[in-house]
Every structure is written in structure tokens, then in C-alpha cells.
Amino acid sequence: QVQLVESGGGLVQAGGSLRLSCVVSGSIFSINVMGWYRQAPGKQRELVASITTGSRANYADSVKGRFTISRDNAKNTVYLQMNSLKVEDTAVYYCNVHVFREGPDLWLWGQGTQVTVSS
């Protein structure tokens, strides 16, 4: 069974920083794309950032220059460093990964971690 475990959310003041982590565990061959999404109350889930196996990153315009996505392939982990946080960054953040394993490949979601930015 493949699982994603997220950590690092919390409450922070505007202008502050947080670092999210997502660890993939279980029997897999490899991990393809890894990404972070977020969903604010009353809004649709949106892509925040994604990163390929070659560490090519893609960002939503709203977070460019403030957030940095990275991955440690040896640890099956993806990170999201969030700096200069704004109140509008408040949301539940979800990890999303594409894994190859014995059998069909999988797109998996983490359980979500709450990020709250206060003014």
C-alpha cells in the first residue's frame, strides 16, 4: 500500500514562512511528478507548484517568487518552502504525486495540512 504523509502546516503571521513536507512510503518503483495543491474555503482546489523528476519546477502566478518546491528522490519526499506568506495563502494544502509500481500507476493525494496566515 502506498501512502503520503504530509507535515509542516500551521498558523503564521503575514510575512512569515512555513515549510511543508510530503513523504511517499510503500512499495513503488519510482515517483514521477510531485506537486502541491491548495483549497481555500468556498474555492476550487488549485495547483500551487509541481516538480518533475529532473527538478523542473512550475508555479502558479500567485506564488512565484515566494514559494519554492523541491524534492529529495532518495527520501521520496517533496517540500514546499513558503516565504512572504499572505493572508490569501490560507488554505488546506495537499500533496499530489504520480507513482509507478507493480500494476497500474497511481496518482495519489495526501490527507491535507492546514496553513493559516493571520494579518
N, C-alpha and C positions, 0 to 999 in steps of 0.2 A: 504494500500500500504506500502510495506517495503522498506526502504531506507537506504543507507550507506553514511555517510558524513565523509570525510577524512580531516585532517588538519595536519599542522606541517612541511610541506616541506619548502625548501628554498635553499639559497646559503650559503655555508660554506667552509672554508679553510680546506685543508687536515689536518687530525689530530683532527679536531673538532667533535662536537656532534650535533645531532638533535633527536627530539622525535616526532614520528608520532602517531596520534590518529585516530581511526575509530569508529564512533558511529552508532549503528544499531537502527533505530526507526521504529515504525509501530506496527501492530497487529501480534504478534508472540507468540508461546507457549514457545519456548526455542531456544537457539543457540548451535549448536554442535561445529564443528571445526571452528576455526578462523585462518586466515593466512594473510601473506603479500607476494606479488609477485612484481617483478620489470621487466621493459623492457627498455633496452638501445637502442639508435638509431641503426637500422640495425640488431638487435638481437631479438631472441625469448624471450617471457615472461618466466621468471623462478621463481621458488619458492625460497623465501628468508627464511621464517620461518613460522611454524604453531604451534598451541597450542590446545590441547583437552580441554574438559570440566573439566577434572581433572588436568589441568595445566601442562600436559606433553608436553614438547616443542621439536620441531625438527628444525634443522638449516641446511642451505646449508653450505658446507665446507668452502666456501669463506668468510663467515661472522661469523663463530664460534669463540667465544672468544671476539668478538667486538660488536655484536648485541644481544639484549635481548628482547624477545617477552613476553608480559604479558597480562592478561585480568582482567577486573572487571565485574563480572557477574551481579552485582546489577545495574551497569550502562550500560550494554550491549555494552561495549567498549573494544577494543583491542588496545594495544600500541606496538610500536616498538622503543626501545631505541637504537640509533645507535652511537657508540663511535669509536674513532680512524678511522674516515672516510677516505677513499682513493678516488683518482680521478676515479678509476674504479667502484666505487659505484654510480656514476652519472647515473640516470635513472628516469623514471616515476614509482612511487611505487603505487601499487594497493592493496586495502584491499579485501579479499575474505572470505565470511562466508557461513556456511550451517545452515539454519534455519528451524525449524518445526513450522508450523502454521496450521490453519484450511484449509484443502485442501492439495495439493501436497507440499512436502518440496521443498525448494529453495536453489540453490547456487547463491549467489549474488556477484557482483563486485562493488567496489567504483568507483568514477569518475577519480581517479588517482591524485597524487600530485607529483610535480617535486622536485627532490633532485639533486642539482648540487654541486659538490665538486671541488674546484679550487686548483691548485698546488701552 
